[in-house]
Amino acid sequence: MTSVVPPPLVARVLLLAGGSLNAALAVLVASPLPRVPLLVLVAAAITSWGLLLVAPGLLGLAAAALAGRRHPWCAGLASLASFAALVYGVMPYAAAYGTAARQGQPLTPADYFDGVNYAKVPDRSRTVTYARVGDREARGRRGHGHRLELDLWALPKRAGVRHPAVVWVHGGGWNKGHRSQTPEWNRWFNARGWSVFDIDYRLAPHATQLDQIGDVKCAVGWVKRHARAYGVDPDRLLLVGSSAGGNLALSAAYTDGDSRVPASCEAGDSSVSGVISLYGPTDMRRLIAGTALRADPMMARLMGGSAASAPARYRLGSPARLVRGDLPPTLLLHGGADRAVPVAQARELARRLKGAGAPATYVELPWADHCFDVNWGGWGSQIARAATERFLSTLDRSPYRGKSPA
């Protein structure tokens, strides 16, 4: 029986093609995010499902080993690229293992492909309007103003039971995104007895960041006013947001009672008993100056000017600049390899919260990139859920129940 050996040219082409594929996969995982939208999506998908790099990495190494004697240069290049892909496929698990153990949640490889935590459109069957906002003249005319909506993920009412509640603030770079964008988190909170109110807010460039923070406060006030109708406890209300939504959630919680950042509607009490940020920016001046956002003309419109011309607006939208000792309990979840919002943003806020004596927990997810939770079964998502569950249990024991506006 004779073995089939491909012609030398074909073998070299196959080795170089396989090596190029593995090199491309490794580069997409390790390099700064590309500016081409399609490549950004591909890079995010590969990073979120990094375990998929193991198969091409192993195949490339096997092929290089078999062809090493006949084509040493091609095999050498292919093996280096394949080894890099294998490292980026395996190392996230190895690095996440210890972090997961500290959160009391062993990693479950069988859950890795549990699904995608993303919905293209809101769930209209759950939608209600919580406010109409805009200029004063428009609000004074019936039916005018910008309509703000939320999706109800409220648990069924039960006699004598008031459920704790989450106000979820979606991400999207302040200029895109929608309510119920990450539905798996809503289902997860529901399964643990928390009702969820997943909100929209006005988007840039038609609204500033302070407008958006005001919309979040408006939504919190609406939930508190309707607490009895939906069977929730207004004193056990948690703000949660991801990416830009994490920034807005933190800013809304940290500026409670600050007349410079009013609610965009007659909200009444907009205090919360805790806040969670998933990979949210915490210092707008540094974020814009240190990332590709510095070339985005939308950012000046979002912030109401430059850092030099509008320093107060930058401060009010930067949670790291708003730290004091009486803030509500905070959980920060951030990927150590975040290429959109540098992990230094979360580290700096965590350091300042600790220095001020504010109740806070920081969990850094090794090798996790921005939007790591789009892979609902990924290592970062598994750790984030365990950390969130622990945080929820501490809220039940915390004496903090929000505070009335000053």
N, C-alpha and C positions, 0 to 999 in steps of 0.2 A: 504494500500500500504506500503510495507516494504522497507526500504533503504538497499542498498547493502553495507556491511562493509567488507573490505578485511581482511583475516586472519592476526593476529598480526605480524607474521614473515614477510609476504608480505608487510604489511604497513610500518614496520620498514625499510625494504630494500628499498622501494620506497622513503621514507623520506631521508634516508642516501644517496641514489643515486642522488636525486635531490639536496640535500645540497652539495654533492661533486662536482656536475656539476657547481653550482653557485660559490662554493669556487674556483674551477679551473679557471673559467672565471675571477673572481676578481683578483686572483693571476697573471694571464697572463696580466692583465691591469696594475697592480700596481707594480709588482716586476721588478728587472733588467731584461733586455732582456736575454733569454736563449741562449746558444751557439749552440743548435741544429737547423740547417737551417729551418726544417719544423716547429718547434715550433716558430721560429722567424716570419715566414709568418703568422701563426695562431694568434700570439700575435698582430702583426701589423694590421691584418684584424679586430680582435675584438676591438682593440683600435680605429681604424678608423670608425667603425660602432658601437660605444659604445651604441647607443640607443637600439640595439638589446638585451642588457642585461636586459632591463626593463621587458620584457615578462617572462623569466624564474625566475626573481626575484619576480615578483608578484605571479606567480604560486606557487613558493616555499613557500612564506609567507602564501598564502591561504591554502595550504596543511598542513602546520605546525599548523595553527589556528584550522583546522578541527580535526587534530589528537592529539592536545595538551594534552587533558585529558587522553587519552589511552596510549600515548607514550611520556611522557613529555621530557625525555632526548633526544630522537631522534628529536622530534619536535623543541626543543630548539636549538640544533646544526643546524638543517636545516634552522630555522628562522634567525639565525645569518649570515649564509652564504648567504642566499637569500637577506637579508637586505644589505649586502656588495655589492652584484651584482647590486641591485637596486640603491644604492648610485652612483656607477660608471656609471650607465646608465643615471641617471638624472642630477647629479651635473655638468657634462660638459656643458649642456645646460644652467643651472642656472649661471654658471661662465662666459660663453661666452656672455650671454645676455647684460651685461653692456659694454663689449668691443665692441660688434657689434653696440650698440647705439652710442658709441663715434666715430665710423667710419661712422655714418650716414646710417647704413645698418641693419635694423631689421632682425632678424633671421627668416627664412622661413622653418618651419618643413615640409611642403609639398615637398620641394626640397631635403630633406635629402637623399633620395635614387635615386638621379639624375643619378648615373652611376659611373663607374670606370675610373679614369684618368690614364690609363696605356695601352701601346701597347707593345706586345711581340717582335715585329720586326719593323725595319724602314719601311717607306712608299717608296718603290723603285721607284714608279712612279714620285716622287718628287726629286729624288737624283741627285746631280751634284758633281763633284770633284772640291774642291777649292784649293788643293795644293798636291804636292808630297814632302815629307820631309824624312829626314834620314841622314846618314853620307854624307859628301860632295862628296865622290867618287861615291856613288850610285846615288846621284842626277845628277851627270854629265853624266850618261848613260841613254839614252832615254828609258822611260818606267820603270825605276827603282825607288826605294825609296818607302816609306810608303804612300799610297794614303789616303788623308783626304777628307771626303765627308760631305755634308750637305744636308738637305731636305728643299726645297723651299716651304714656305707657304706665297708666295708673292701675294699681291693683284693685280688685273688687272691694267695695266698701263692706265692712263687717261691723256689726253692732258692738260698740264699746272698744273698738280698735282704731288707733290712729297710726298709720304707717309712716316711717321716716321717708323723706323724699330727696330726690336728686334733681337739680336743674343742670342739664347737660348743654354745654356750649361747643358747637362744632368748630373744627379748624378749616383752613383753606386760605391762609395768607392774608386774611382780613378782606379779601376782595372776591372770594368764591366760597363754595361749600353750601351745605343746606342741613336742615334739621333731619334727624334720624339717619345721618350719614354713616354712623358706626353702630348698627342695630344690635350687634352681639353684646356690647356693653350694657345696653338697655335690658336685654333679656337676662343678662347675668345679675344685674341689680334686682330685677323683678324676682328672680329665683331666690334671692336672699331677703325678700320682704321689703324692698325699697321701691316705691313708686318713682317713675322718671318722667320729667317734663323736658323734652328735647326741643330746644328753642332755635328760631332764626333770629337774626339781627340785621340791621342795615349794613350793606357792604360798601367798601371803598370802590371807586373814588367818590361816590355820592354821599358818603358819610365819613366823618373823622373817627379816629380811635376813641376819643372821649365820647362821641355820640354812641358808639358801639357799647362802651362800658355802661353808659346810661341805659341802653336797651336791656342789658343783662340785669341791671338793678330793677328796671321796670318789670321784667319777667319774674324776678324773685318776689317782688311785692305782689304781683298778680297771684302767684301760687299761694302766698300767705293769706291773701284775702279770700281765696277759694278753697282754703284748706279743708273746711268742713264739708264742702260739696264733694270733694274727692277723697275724703277719709284719710288725710295726711296730717301729721303733727307739725305745725308751723315752727315749733322750737327745735325740730330735728331736721333741718334743711341743709343740704350739702351742695356746694357749687363744684362742678367738675367740668374741665375743658381740655381739649387736645390741641397742640400746636398754637395757632393764633387764639383759639378758644381757651387754651390754658392761660395765656397772657391776659385775656379779658376776664376770666374767672378770678384769677389772683388779684387783678387790679380792682375789680368790683368789690371783692371781699375786703381788700386793704384800704379802700377809700370810703368805706361805709360811714355815712354821716358827714362827709366832706362836701361842703356846699359848692366847691369848684368842680365837682363831678356829680351833678344831680342826676337822678333817674329821668328818663325821657318821657315819663308819664307820671301821674299822681300815684306813686308807688306805696307811700306810707313806709312801713318798716321793711328795709331791704337787707337786714343783717342775716348772716348765716352762721351755722354752728361748726362749719369746717369747709375746707377747700382742697381740691386735688388738681394738680396740673400734670398732664402728660406732655412732655417735651415742649413746654411753652416758653417763649422768650421772656426774660426778666429785666433786661436793660436795653431799651430801644436805641439809645444813642450808640452803644457799643455794638449792638447787633447790626445796625445799618452800616456803621463805619467799617465793620470787620468782615462783612460778607458781600455777596453779589448784589444785595439789596441797595447798596450805595449807588448803583447805576440805574435803579428803577425810579422813574419820575413819579410813580404813584405814591411812593413813601412820603414825600414832602406834602402831598395832598392829604394823605392819611393822618399825618402828625400835625397838620396845620402850620407847616413851615419847617425850617431847618432846625437843627439842634442849637444853633447860635441865635436864631431869631425867635424861637419859641421854647426856651429851656423848661419852663413850667409845664408845658404840655407833655414834653418827653418824660419829665419826672413823674407826672401823674399816671402815665401809662407804663411805668417801669416798676414792677413790684419790688425789685431789689433796692429801689430808692425810697420805698414806703414802709420800711421795716420799723416796727416798734414792739414793745413787749406784750401788748394786749391784743395781738392779732388772733384770729381764730386758728385752731389746729390746722396744720398744712401738711399735705403729702406731695412730695415732688418725685416724679418718675421720669427718668431721662436716660436715653441711650448713650453709652460711652463712645460710640462711633457716629454720633449724629452729624450729618454733613449739611444740614439746613439750619439748625439752631445749635451752635457749638455747646458742648456739655459744660463749658466754663460758665455759661449763663445760669444753669441750675446750681452748680457748685457755689457760685458767688452768693446767690440768694440763700442757700442752705447755711453757708458760713455766717451770713449776717443775721439770719433768724436765730441761730445758736447763740451768737454773741449778744443778742437782745433778750435772750431768755424766753423767746416765743416758742410755743409748742409746735414742733416740726419734725418730720421724718423725711430723710432723703434716701432714695434707693436708685443707685446707678446700675444700669443694665449693661453688662459687658458685651462689646461687639455689636450692640443694637444700634440701628440707624433710626432716622426720623420715620415716624409712622410705623414703628415696628409692630404695632398691634393690628395692622391690616391682615397679618397672618395670625389668626385667632389661636392657633395651636402652637405658634412659635415659642422659642425659649423665652424671649422677652415678654410675650403676652402671658405665659404661664407664671413667670415671676411677678409681673405687674398685678395679676389677679390675686396672687397670694398676699402681696404687700398691701393691696387695697382691702382685702378681707381683714387683715390684722388692724389696719387703720380704722375700719368701721367698728371693730370691737373696742378700740380705745375710745372712740367717740361716745359709745354707750356709757363709758365710765367717766367721761370728762365732765367737769362742772361747767364748762363753757357752753352757753346756750345762745350765743349772739348777744348783741347789745343794741339798745335803742339808738337811733341817730342822735348825734350831739346837737 
